[in-house]
Amino acid sequence: MSVYKHDYRAYTGRVTPLWTRVVVLARYGLQEIWSSKITIGLFTLSLLPPIVFLIILYISNNPVARMLITRGRAQEGLPINGDFFLVVLEIQCWFALAITAWIAPRLITFDLADNALPILLSHPISRLGYVVGKFAALFGSLALVTWVPCLALFAYQSYSSQPGWTGANLRIAWGLLAGAALWIGLLTFLGLALSTWVKWRVVATGIIIAAIFVPAGVGGIITGILRTRWGFLLNVPVVMTELWGRMLGAHESINSDLWLPSSAIVVMLVVVSLVCMAMLNARIRAREVVRG
């Protein structure tokens, strides 16, 4: 039968749910992320500090181990409190930044360089679904570096410590969870947004690192010249460390004269996230510009 004699009808079968389409993008995003040996190497390297902290926790909660190390001299173990877990969170979050700078461009720049966005968005997937799928892949990968080791150390400390420690320090667990979520959420938005504007992966990696440290330098200059505390809002590492310390109940790390309210820090993070969303909205388009 000739082709023109066929009757074409609209598809009336079962339609795939919207959320499963996002999961497909997230699954292929994870496959792209973990296909690199450098990603596996960075992830393996990020697990070394938690192993060291795990040994410290074991020694601090084991009098026999302390006696063997100190050759029979009785000594108190290291105090395990918010200050201890603040150091753990800081180290893991720095590893998250390094991993973001490497894997975020792999999720976006390849689609832009190969002009694959028009093809992807011609499928039954929206621009929001595309971004959510990429976001989930990157956010989930960073959670393995921050949430999992930090909460695993807290769980071990709860198991090996004296009764009552967990109830008295439950704030630390919530602080680890919320503090890591704010940081990896910011890194995910920032990494995806900056990667959409650069087609070269190596350049995008450098720009992501610069986006954290260049404003920090500018904020330090503003603080020093104008004698104002508000310049620290541009110094993301400093304000995040201060915010983590408050969440975990650790000691204040910034001079009282330069103290910033938590609400101002949260507003700064929200503004940065909104700017990143605007950048994504401007670049994630189902069209291709052809110059004749």
Backbone as CSV, one residue per row, in Angstrom:
resi,resn,N_x,N_y,N_z,CA_x,CA_y,CA_z,C_x,C_y,C_z
1,MET,0.845,-1.186,0.000,0.000,0.000,0.000,0.886,1.244,0.000
2,SER,0.532,2.220,-0.768,1.297,3.457,-0.836,1.226,4.205,0.492
3,VAL,2.268,5.002,0.714,2.350,5.724,1.981,1.213,6.718,2.117
4,TYR,0.870,7.400,0.999,-0.143,8.451,1.099,-1.535,7.888,1.343
5,LYS,-1.723,6.562,1.195,-3.029,5.966,1.427,-3.244,5.550,2.886
6,HIS,-2.185,5.647,3.702,-2.330,5.312,5.119,-3.090,6.414,5.844
7,ASP,-3.893,6.020,6.789,-4.602,6.993,7.628,-3.831,7.162,8.938
8,TYR,-3.459,8.397,9.235,-2.689,8.686,10.442,-3.628,9.223,11.508
9,ARG,-3.498,8.676,12.706,-4.347,9.078,13.810,-3.476,9.482,15.004
10,ALA,-4.042,10.266,15.860,-3.325,10.682,17.067,-3.116,9.491,17.992
11,TYR,-2.015,9.523,18.729,-1.697,8.435,19.656,-2.680,8.456,20.821
12,THR,-3.270,7.322,21.101,-4.285,7.227,22.163,-3.867,6.268,23.270
13,GLY,-2.616,5.830,23.268,-2.151,4.892,24.286,-1.817,5.575,25.604
14,ARG,-1.189,4.817,26.476,-0.826,5.328,27.795,0.310,6.337,27.667
15,VAL,0.153,7.474,28.331,1.162,8.535,28.295,2.062,8.413,29.520
16,THR,3.342,8.560,29.306,4.296,8.491,30.409,4.075,9.649,31.367
17,PRO,4.045,9.413,32.687,3.876,10.517,33.645,4.999,11.545,33.522
18,LEU,4.689,12.771,33.863,5.663,13.851,33.711,6.897,13.625,34.570
19,TRP,6.710,13.119,35.803,7.855,12.997,36.700,8.847,11.950,36.212
20,THR,8.366,10.935,35.484,9.293,9.925,34.985,10.181,10.478,33.872
21,ARG,9.715,11.480,33.148,10.549,12.090,32.107,11.721,12.836,32.735
22,VAL,11.459,13.472,33.862,12.541,14.146,34.581,13.541,13.124,35.109
23,VAL,13.034,11.987,35.572,13.912,10.943,36.098,14.833,10.412,35.008
24,VAL,14.335,10.339,33.776,15.173,9.872,32.667,16.360,10.817,32.465
25,LEU,16.085,12.129,32.484,17.173,13.093,32.343,18.149,12.996,33.507
26,ALA,17.620,12.820,34.724,18.500,12.687,35.888,19.348,11.427,35.793
27,ARG,18.755,10.353,35.292,19.514,9.093,35.180,20.656,9.216,34.185
28,TYR,20.379,9.820,33.026,21.452,9.991,32.054,22.461,11.037,32.526
29,GLY,21.993,12.022,33.322,22.935,12.975,33.899,23.895,12.308,34.861
30,LEU,23.371,11.420,35.712,24.233,10.677,36.632,25.206,9.780,35.871
31,GLN,24.727,9.187,34.788,25.612,8.348,33.984,26.749,9.166,33.384
32,GLU,26.442,10.377,32.933,27.473,11.248,32.377,28.452,11.691,33.451
33,ILE,27.934,11.982,34.654,28.801,12.437,35.744,29.794,11.356,36.138
34,TRP,29.309,10.155,36.371,30.146,9.092,36.919,30.878,8.289,35.858
35,SER,30.770,8.699,34.602,31.550,8.033,33.555,32.989,8.532,33.515
36,SER,33.278,9.598,34.233,34.623,10.176,34.247,35.442,9.589,35.391
37,LYS,36.663,9.200,35.118,37.543,8.690,36.165,37.955,9.798,37.129
38,ILE,37.993,11.031,36.640,38.338,12.145,37.522,37.247,12.335,38.574
39,THR,35.991,12.179,38.183,34.899,12.279,39.144,35.033,11.215,40.228
40,ILE,35.325,9.997,39.821,35.488,8.916,40.797,36.680,9.202,41.700
41,GLY,37.768,9.746,41.117,38.944,10.080,41.920,38.650,11.167,42.944
42,LEU,37.928,12.214,42.530,37.581,13.282,43.467,36.658,12.772,44.569
43,PHE,35.712,11.924,44.196,34.804,11.377,45.198,35.560,10.499,46.194
44,THR,36.482,9.690,45.701,37.284,8.846,46.597,38.135,9.700,47.526
45,LEU,38.705,10.774,46.981,39.515,11.672,47.802,38.684,12.350,48.880
46,SER,37.428,12.648,48.564,36.565,13.316,49.539,36.190,12.406,50.699
47,LEU,36.382,11.107,50.559,36.059,10.181,51.637,37.195,10.010,52.634
48,LEU,38.380,10.505,52.304,39.525,10.358,53.216,39.348,11.148,54.508
49,PRO,38.956,12.433,54.464,38.743,13.146,55.740,37.715,12.481,56.656
50,PRO,36.547,12.017,56.158,35.626,11.333,57.082,36.236,10.101,57.737
51,ILE,37.112,9.393,57.019,37.772,8.233,57.633,38.668,8.677,58.784
52,VAL,39.393,9.788,58.578,40.245,10.319,59.651,39.389,10.749,60.838
53,PHE,38.277,11.448,60.567,37.397,11.884,61.655,36.753,10.695,62.359
54,LEU,36.490,9.622,61.619,35.928,8.422,62.238,36.922,7.823,63.230
55,ILE,38.192,7.812,62.876,39.229,7.315,63.796,39.298,8.196,65.040
56,ILE,39.190,9.513,64.842,39.216,10.439,65.976,38.036,10.178,66.904
57,LEU,36.861,9.951,66.328,35.690,9.659,67.148,35.875,8.356,67.926
58,TYR,36.469,7.374,67.287,36.689,6.087,67.967,37.623,6.259,69.156
59,ILE,38.702,6.996,68.947,39.666,7.201,70.034,39.055,8.040,71.155
60,SER,38.276,9.053,70.797,37.685,9.927,71.808,36.680,9.203,72.688
61,ASN,36.048,8.167,72.153,35.027,7.443,72.903,35.522,6.113,73.458
62,ASN,36.807,5.840,73.305,37.359,4.566,73.764,38.509,4.835,74.740
63,PRO,38.288,4.686,76.040,39.371,4.953,77.011,40.581,4.044,76.823
64,VAL,40.353,2.795,76.425,41.467,1.865,76.244,42.366,2.337,75.105
65,ALA,41.754,2.767,74.009,42.553,3.259,72.885,43.347,4.500,73.278
66,ARG,42.768,5.380,74.078,43.492,6.574,74.518,44.655,6.198,75.427
67,MET,44.447,5.211,76.280,45.524,4.761,77.171,46.683,4.181,76.380
68,LEU,46.372,3.428,75.302,47.439,2.847,74.490,48.211,3.927,73.733
69,ILE,47.505,4.931,73.259,48.170,5.992,72.499,49.026,6.861,73.407
70,THR,48.534,7.151,74.603,49.262,8.027,75.533,50.185,7.249,76.462
71,ARG,50.358,5.932,76.212,51.261,5.083,76.989,50.901,5.062,78.468
72,GLY,49.632,4.855,78.724,49.177,4.670,80.082,48.755,5.923,80.806
73,ARG,48.987,7.083,80.235,48.581,8.334,80.891,47.121,8.619,80.569
74,ALA,46.334,8.743,81.593,44.903,8.977,81.410,44.679,10.405,80.913
75,GLN,44.007,10.520,79.798,43.692,11.832,79.235,42.249,11.832,78.742
76,GLU,41.652,13.023,78.795,40.297,13.171,78.298,40.290,13.145,76.774
77,GLY,39.226,12.618,76.222,39.097,12.593,74.775,38.779,13.962,74.206
78,LEU,38.910,14.080,72.910,38.593,15.341,72.242,37.105,15.633,72.396
79,PRO,36.746,16.862,72.798,35.313,17.175,72.926,34.619,17.126,71.569
80,ILE,33.578,16.319,71.488,32.816,16.173,70.255,31.571,17.039,70.374
81,ASN,31.590,18.174,69.715,30.489,19.122,69.814,30.285,19.805,68.469
82,GLY,29.619,20.955,68.476,29.366,21.663,67.232,30.629,22.118,66.539
83,ASP,31.666,22.470,67.307,32.922,22.902,66.696,33.567,21.774,65.890
84,PHE,33.508,20.567,66.426,34.078,19.421,65.724,33.354,19.171,64.409
85,PHE,32.031,19.151,64.453,31.274,18.868,63.237,31.286,20.046,62.271
86,LEU,31.562,21.251,62.758,31.723,22.389,61.854,32.943,22.189,60.964
87,VAL,34.035,21.690,61.540,35.238,21.399,60.745,34.938,20.329,59.712
88,VAL,34.204,19.292,60.119,33.839,18.225,59.178,33.022,18.791,58.024
89,LEU,32.020,19.599,58.342,31.148,20.164,57.310,31.917,21.087,56.375
90,GLU,32.807,21.902,56.913,33.586,22.815,56.079,34.435,22.048,55.067
91,ILE,35.122,21.022,55.533,36.003,20.258,54.631,35.189,19.584,53.534
92,GLN,34.081,18.967,53.894,33.273,18.271,52.890,32.638,19.245,51.910
93,CYS,32.291,20.440,52.373,31.703,21.429,51.465,32.733,21.980,50.495
94,TRP,33.978,22.077,50.908,35.020,22.491,49.962,35.233,21.426,48.894
95,PHE,35.178,20.164,49.299,35.243,19.097,48.300,34.054,19.179,47.349
96,ALA,32.881,19.535,47.879,31.695,19.674,47.028,31.902,20.767,45.990
97,LEU,32.570,21.859,46.359,32.855,22.927,45.403,33.762,22.424,44.286
98,ALA,34.812,21.704,44.645,35.732,21.178,43.626,35.018,20.207,42.690
99,ILE,34.174,19.346,43.239,33.455,18.382,42.410,32.442,19.090,41.521
100,THR,31.790,20.130,42.043,30.842,20.895,41.230,31.531,21.535,40.035
101,ALA,32.694,22.113,40.271,33.422,22.764,39.184,33.784,21.781,38.077
102,TRP,33.907,20.513,38.420,34.263,19.525,37.402,33.039,18.925,36.717
103,ILE,31.996,18.578,37.491,30.902,17.806,36.901,29.771,18.682,36.369
104,ALA,29.576,19.889,36.895,28.477,20.735,36.406,28.601,21.039,34.916
105,PRO,29.793,21.419,34.421,29.893,21.662,32.971,29.602,20.433,32.121
106,ARG,29.849,19.240,32.645,29.590,18.028,31.874,28.095,17.832,31.630
107,LEU,27.265,18.394,32.486,25.822,18.220,32.349,25.208,19.150,31.311
108,ILE,25.796,20.325,31.110,25.167,21.353,30.284,25.962,21.674,29.033
109,THR,27.269,21.867,29.183,28.054,22.389,28.055,28.048,21.459,26.847
110,PHE,27.997,20.153,27.076,27.970,19.230,25.940,26.685,19.409,25.132
111,ASP,25.564,19.627,25.810,24.301,19.865,25.100,24.349,21.156,24.303
112,LEU,24.996,22.182,24.852,25.090,23.464,24.156,26.080,23.393,22.996
113,ALA,27.232,22.764,23.237,28.250,22.701,22.192,27.783,21.899,20.989
114,ASP,26.992,20.866,21.223,26.518,20.004,20.130,25.153,20.431,19.601
115,ASN,24.639,21.579,20.086,23.311,22.066,19.668,22.228,21.009,19.883
116,ALA,22.320,20.347,21.031,21.375,19.273,21.325,20.123,19.747,22.045
117,LEU,20.124,20.971,22.555,18.960,21.455,23.292,17.680,21.461,22.450
118,PRO,17.713,21.956,21.192,16.478,21.904,20.399,15.937,20.492,20.224
119,ILE,16.828,19.507,20.097,16.378,18.126,19.938,15.779,17.594,21.244
120,LEU,16.449,17.889,22.367,15.946,17.414,23.652,14.590,18.028,23.991
121,LEU,14.473,19.336,23.752,13.232,20.018,24.110,12.124,19.791,23.096
122,SER,12.428,19.166,21.956,11.369,18.795,21.020,10.634,17.545,21.490
123,HIS,11.213,16.837,22.446,10.541,15.698,23.067,9.543,16.210,24.113
124,PRO,8.690,15.344,24.622,7.693,15.795,25.612,8.332,16.096,26.965
125,ILE,9.206,17.072,26.977,9.865,17.519,28.203,9.956,19.035,28.154
126,SER,9.607,19.702,29.209,9.622,21.162,29.250,11.002,21.672,29.640
127,ARG,11.184,22.974,29.516,12.445,23.579,29.950,12.639,23.388,31.450
128,LEU,11.551,23.536,32.207,11.637,23.316,33.650,12.019,21.876,33.955
129,GLY,11.422,20.928,33.242,11.766,19.533,33.458,13.220,19.241,33.130
130,TYR,13.738,19.879,32.082,15.148,19.700,31.722,16.054,20.183,32.848
131,VAL,15.757,21.377,33.382,16.585,21.938,34.453,16.456,21.109,35.724
132,VAL,15.238,20.668,36.042,15.037,19.862,37.247,15.790,18.541,37.144
133,GLY,15.799,17.927,35.972,16.537,16.681,35.801,18.026,16.857,36.004
134,LYS,18.587,17.912,35.431,20.011,18.192,35.620,20.306,18.557,37.070
135,PHE,19.389,19.350,37.669,19.559,19.756,39.064,19.579,18.536,39.980
136,ALA,18.666,17.598,39.757,18.593,16.418,40.605,19.858,15.576,40.495
137,ALA,20.409,15.452,39.292,21.625,14.665,39.111,22.801,15.286,39.866
138,LEU,22.954,16.601,39.749,24.072,17.267,40.409,23.864,17.331,41.921
139,PHE,22.650,17.668,42.348,22.362,17.768,43.785,22.549,16.416,44.467
140,GLY,22.082,15.359,43.825,22.235,14.033,44.413,23.687,13.609,44.525
141,SER,24.496,13.959,43.532,25.918,13.615,43.585,26.621,14.360,44.704
142,LEU,26.292,15.639,44.879,26.918,16.430,45.945,26.449,15.974,47.323
143,ALA,25.235,15.447,47.412,24.754,14.944,48.697,25.602,13.773,49.182
144,LEU,26.138,12.983,48.261,26.998,11.871,48.643,28.296,12.349,49.280
145,VAL,28.698,13.576,48.982,29.943,14.121,49.513,29.718,14.855,50.826
146,THR,28.520,15.371,51.051,28.250,16.206,52.222,27.324,15.505,53.220
147,TRP,26.096,15.272,52.833,25.127,14.685,53.755,25.563,13.322,54.272
148,VAL,25.916,12.444,53.379,26.163,11.050,53.764,27.315,10.927,54.758
149,PRO,28.519,11.463,54.473,29.604,11.304,55.456,29.357,12.064,56.759
150,CYS,28.792,13.276,56.666,28.565,14.061,57.888,27.560,13.386,58.814
151,LEU,26.439,12.949,58.266,25.423,12.298,59.094,25.864,10.908,59.535
152,ALA,26.719,10.252,58.736,27.246,8.950,59.157,28.152,9.114,60.379
153,LEU,28.962,10.179,60.387,29.800,10.440,61.557,28.954,10.778,62.780
154,PHE,27.895,11.556,62.573,27.007,11.871,63.694,26.344,10.605,64.224
155,ALA,25.917,9.710,63.333,25.287,8.463,63.761,26.270,7.595,64.551
156,TYR,27.525,7.550,64.106,28.519,6.756,64.847,28.778,7.367,66.214
157,GLN,28.865,8.683,66.286,29.074,9.332,67.578,27.891,9.075,68.508
158,SER,26.684,9.081,67.969,25.507,8.788,68.789,25.547,7.359,69.321
159,TYR,26.063,6.446,68.504,26.145,5.039,68.914,27.214,4.816,69.979
160,SER,28.364,5.465,69.834,29.497,5.176,70.709,29.604,6.107,71.909
161,SER,28.822,7.167,71.977,28.928,8.117,73.082,28.105,7.657,74.281
162,GLN,28.206,8.428,75.337,27.452,8.127,76.546,25.962,8.384,76.318
163,PRO,25.094,7.693,77.050,23.654,7.936,76.907,23.307,9.395,77.196
164,GLY,22.445,9.915,76.382,22.040,11.307,76.543,22.728,12.267,75.594
165,TRP,23.828,11.825,74.970,24.551,12.734,74.069,23.705,13.080,72.853
166,THR,23.025,12.091,72.298,22.238,12.327,71.077,21.129,13.338,71.322
167,GLY,20.392,13.171,72.410,19.314,14.103,72.695,19.808,15.517,72.939
168,ALA,20.970,15.640,73.582,21.511,16.964,73.879,22.113,17.634,72.660
169,ASN,22.463,16.853,71.642,23.133,17.409,70.471,22.370,17.137,69.179
170,LEU,21.067,16.924,69.287,20.273,16.684,68.085,20.298,17.885,67.146
171,ARG,20.553,19.067,67.691,20.665,20.272,66.861,21.774,20.144,65.828
172,ILE,22.827,19.403,66.176,23.949,19.247,65.243,23.503,18.504,63.991
173,ALA,22.692,17.449,64.166,22.227,16.678,63.003,21.398,17.551,62.077
174,TRP,20.454,18.323,62.656,19.654,19.212,61.820,20.516,20.292,61.184
175,GLY,21.519,20.777,61.891,22.417,21.779,61.327,23.234,21.236,60.164
176,LEU,23.704,20.000,60.305,24.442,19.372,59.203,23.551,19.208,57.977
177,LEU,22.317,18.784,58.217,21.397,18.554,57.104,21.039,19.861,56.408
178,ALA,20.639,20.871,57.179,20.220,22.139,56.588,21.405,22.910,56.007
179,GLY,22.536,22.918,56.716,23.702,23.645,56.221,24.234,23.076,54.924
180,ALA,24.318,21.744,54.843,24.775,21.119,53.602,23.777,21.349,52.473
181,ALA,22.479,21.329,52.800,21.460,21.544,51.765,21.576,22.946,51.168
182,LEU,21.784,23.954,52.006,21.947,25.320,51.497,23.161,25.423,50.593
183,TRP,24.256,24.808,50.998,25.500,24.931,50.229,25.415,24.201,48.895
184,ILE,24.984,22.944,48.897,24.956,22.202,47.638,23.833,22.714,46.736
185,GLY,22.770,23.260,47.329,21.748,23.899,46.494,22.306,25.119,45.785
186,LEU,23.070,25.939,46.514,23.705,27.110,45.904,24.699,26.698,44.832
187,LEU,25.522,25.692,45.130,26.503,25.234,44.142,25.828,24.667,42.901
188,THR,24.718,23.966,43.084,24.018,23.382,41.936,23.462,24.469,41.031
189,PHE,22.771,25.448,41.619,22.256,26.563,40.824,23.387,27.299,40.123
190,LEU,24.444,27.599,40.862,25.555,28.363,40.308,26.263,27.585,39.204
191,GLY,26.507,26.299,39.440,27.208,25.495,38.444,26.435,25.350,37.149
192,LEU,25.131,25.084,37.245,24.315,24.932,36.044,24.161,26.249,35.305
193,ALA,23.942,27.346,36.057,23.729,28.642,35.414,24.966,29.103,34.664
194,LEU,26.126,29.008,35.289,27.357,29.460,34.627,27.733,28.546,33.463
195,SER,27.429,27.267,33.587,27.764,26.330,32.505,26.943,26.590,31.251
196,THR,25.742,27.157,31.391,24.910,27.422,30.220,25.450,28.570,29.365
197,TRP,26.315,29.403,29.930,26.824,30.558,29.205,28.205,30.324,28.623
198,VAL,28.771,29.158,28.845,30.105,28.843,28.330,30.047,27.468,27.676
199,LYS,30.509,27.377,26.444,30.474,26.102,25.725,31.724,25.264,25.937
200,TRP,32.762,25.850,26.549,34.005,25.116,26.773,34.051,24.665,28.222
201,ARG,34.181,23.355,28.423,34.095,22.790,29.764,35.193,23.305,30.680
202,VAL,36.416,23.389,30.186,37.532,23.835,31.025,37.321,25.275,31.475
203,VAL,36.850,26.122,30.566,36.590,27.515,30.919,35.463,27.608,31.937
204,ALA,34.429,26.788,31.763,33.310,26.789,32.713,33.761,26.371,34.104
205,THR,34.691,25.412,34.178,35.224,24.990,35.474,35.920,26.147,36.177
206,GLY,36.731,26.892,35.439,37.417,28.040,36.030,36.453,29.137,36.454
207,ILE,35.409,29.356,35.668,34.447,30.414,36.000,33.676,30.067,37.269
208,ILE,33.350,28.801,37.468,32.632,28.403,38.677,33.485,28.665,39.909
209,ILE,34.770,28.337,39.844,35.671,28.608,40.967,35.792,30.110,41.191
210,ALA,35.941,30.865,40.087,36.090,32.317,40.212,34.846,32.973,40.774
211,ALA,33.673,32.409,40.484,32.420,33.000,40.971,32.321,32.963,42.485
212,ILE,33.087,32.092,43.127,33.093,32.027,44.588,34.151,32.942,45.184
213,PHE,35.347,32.954,44.574,36.472,33.647,45.205,36.625,35.100,44.762
214,VAL,36.253,35.439,43.546,36.390,36.832,43.103,35.478,37.770,43.895
215,PRO,34.170,37.457,44.047,33.346,38.320,44.901,33.838,38.381,46.344
216,ALA,34.466,37.294,46.825,35.006,37.315,48.184,36.101,38.362,48.314
217,GLY,36.967,38.456,47.289,38.003,39.481,47.304,37.425,40.884,47.229
218,VAL,36.404,41.054,46.384,35.756,42.364,46.269,35.092,42.742,47.594
219,GLY,34.450,41.770,48.233,33.823,42.039,49.519,34.829,42.425,50.579
220,GLY,36.014,41.787,50.565,37.058,42.163,51.511,37.552,43.578,51.287
221,ILE,37.661,43.978,50.011,38.094,45.349,49.704,37.054,46.359,50.187
222,ILE,35.780,46.055,49.929,34.704,46.956,50.372,34.699,47.085,51.892
223,THR,34.878,45.956,52.573,34.880,45.976,54.030,36.040,46.795,54.576
224,GLY,37.229,46.642,53.942,38.398,47.360,54.432,38.365,48.848,54.146
225,ILE,37.859,49.227,52.970,37.877,50.643,52.580,36.736,51.410,53.240
226,LEU,35.541,50.871,53.168,34.378,51.582,53.680,34.111,51.320,55.161
227,ARG,34.885,50.427,55.778,34.697,50.115,57.191,33.260,49.696,57.489
228,THR,32.746,48.809,56.660,31.379,48.342,56.820,31.367,46.820,56.869
229,ARG,30.450,46.296,57.634,30.339,44.842,57.741,29.629,44.227,56.564
230,TRP,28.865,45.017,55.782,28.032,44.461,54.730,28.835,43.967,53.537
231,GLY,30.089,44.352,53.445,30.919,43.811,52.372,31.124,42.310,52.493
232,PHE,30.971,41.786,53.713,31.148,40.351,53.910,30.049,39.529,53.247
233,LEU,28.952,40.162,52.875,27.899,39.420,52.182,28.370,38.883,50.843
234,LEU,29.383,39.507,50.253,29.932,39.015,48.995,30.943,37.891,49.213
235,ASN,31.370,37.720,50.450,32.353,36.683,50.766,31.597,35.418,51.160
236,VAL,31.246,34.632,50.169,30.410,33.447,50.404,31.054,32.463,51.378
237,PRO,32.353,32.130,51.271,32.924,31.193,52.247,32.811,31.678,53.683
238,VAL,33.012,32.983,53.915,32.962,33.501,55.278,31.548,33.461,55.825
239,VAL,30.585,33.944,55.041,29.212,33.995,55.556,28.625,32.594,55.720
240,MET,29.007,31.658,54.839,28.500,30.303,54.992,29.096,29.642,56.235
241,THR,30.376,29.890,56.505,30.984,29.349,57.715,30.293,29.895,58.955
242,GLU,29.993,31.189,58.935,29.290,31.797,60.056,27.887,31.204,60.214
243,LEU,27.189,31.000,59.109,25.843,30.440,59.169,25.870,29.000,59.657
244,TRP,26.842,28.212,59.179,26.979,26.830,59.653,27.253,26.795,61.148
245,GLY,28.121,27.707,61.612,28.425,27.735,63.038,27.196,28.001,63.888
246,ARG,26.332,28.874,63.432,25.101,29.153,64.180,24.159,27.960,64.156
247,MET,24.090,27.279,63.028,23.210,26.117,62.942,23.685,24.983,63.847
248,LEU,25.003,24.821,63.953,25.559,23.716,64.732,25.792,24.070,66.190
249,GLY,25.608,25.342,66.542,25.875,25.754,67.912,27.349,25.900,68.195
250,ALA,28.166,26.136,67.163,29.601,26.330,67.354,29.867,27.774,67.752
251,HIS,31.137,28.043,68.103,31.509,29.389,68.504,31.493,30.316,67.298
252,GLU,31.242,31.593,67.553,31.232,32.587,66.482,32.640,32.721,65.912
253,SER,32.729,32.814,64.588,34.035,32.900,63.932,34.344,34.278,63.383
254,ILE,33.370,35.181,63.378,33.565,36.522,62.856,33.577,37.514,64.012
255,ASN,34.397,38.538,63.904,34.450,39.584,64.912,33.060,40.169,65.138
256,SER,32.759,40.479,66.394,31.424,40.992,66.716,31.111,42.293,65.991
257,ASP,32.150,43.080,65.677,31.915,44.331,64.956,31.485,44.087,63.518
258,LEU,31.781,42.892,63.001,31.441,42.556,61.619,30.331,41.508,61.566
259,TRP,29.583,41.385,62.644,28.530,40.380,62.725,27.404,40.707,61.756
260,LEU,26.921,39.686,61.058,25.824,39.838,60.106,24.641,39.016,60.575
261,PRO,23.434,39.543,60.453,22.252,38.764,60.846,22.040,37.585,59.903
262,SER,21.514,36.518,60.452,21.261,35.318,59.639,20.274,35.606,58.519
263,SER,19.313,36.471,58.770,18.326,36.804,57.743,18.981,37.441,56.525
264,ALA,19.999,38.293,56.761,20.698,38.927,55.643,21.458,37.892,54.817
265,ILE,22.044,36.909,55.489,22.777,35.861,54.775,21.821,35.028,53.932
266,VAL,20.670,34.678,54.503,19.685,33.882,53.765,19.156,34.669,52.571
267,VAL,18.901,35.969,52.751,18.431,36.796,51.635,19.479,36.841,50.526
268,MET,20.749,36.937,50.900,21.809,36.926,49.899,21.805,35.622,49.098
269,LEU,21.626,34.491,49.785,21.593,33.198,49.101,20.387,33.101,48.175
270,VAL,19.249,33.634,48.615,18.044,33.615,47.777,18.241,34.472,46.536
271,VAL,18.847,35.639,46.697,19.083,36.529,45.548,20.009,35.867,44.536
272,VAL,21.082,35.236,45.019,21.995,34.541,44.109,21.272,33.426,43.369
273,SER,20.419,32.685,44.067,19.673,31.601,43.423,18.709,32.142,42.373
274,LEU,18.052,33.263,42.657,17.132,33.859,41.681,17.877,34.349,40.445
275,VAL,19.052,34.921,40.642,19.867,35.355,39.494,20.257,34.148,38.645
276,CYS,20.630,33.057,39.300,20.982,31.840,38.556,19.783,31.296,37.784
277,MET,18.601,31.364,38.381,17.395,30.924,37.674,17.134,31.780,36.441
278,ALA,17.351,33.095,36.573,17.162,33.981,35.426,18.157,33.663,34.319
279,MET,19.384,33.353,34.682,20.391,32.985,33.690,20.013,31.692,32.980
280,LEU,19.508,30.712,33.738,19.064,29.461,33.122,17.880,29.698,32.197
281,ASN,16.952,30.537,32.626,15.777,30.818,31.815,16.145,31.507,30.505
282,ALA,17.197,32.321,30.535,17.611,33.036,29.327,18.333,32.133,28.330
283,ARG,18.962,31.068,28.819,19.783,30.241,27.935,19.120,28.931,27.514
284,ILE,18.280,28.374,28.371,17.638,27.101,28.041,16.442,27.405,27.145
285,ARG,16.687,27.364,25.839,15.657,27.691,24.851,15.587,26.581,23.806
286,ALA,14.368,26.307,23.324,14.185,25.278,22.299,14.298,25.890,20.911
287,ARG,15.425,26.526,20.671,15.642,27.113,19.367,17.116,27.142,19.060
288,GLU,17.455,27.259,17.808,18.833,27.313,17.371,18.981,28.495,16.416
289,VAL,19.914,29.369,16.735,20.137,30.550,15.897,21.119,30.175,14.778
290,VAL,20.663,30.365,13.529,21.497,30.065,12.374,21.803,31.350,11.645
291,ARG,23.089,31.663,11.527,23.493,32.881,10.842,23.860,32.540,9.387
292,GLY,23.226,33.252,8.461,23.486,32.982,7.070,24.551,33.872,6.475
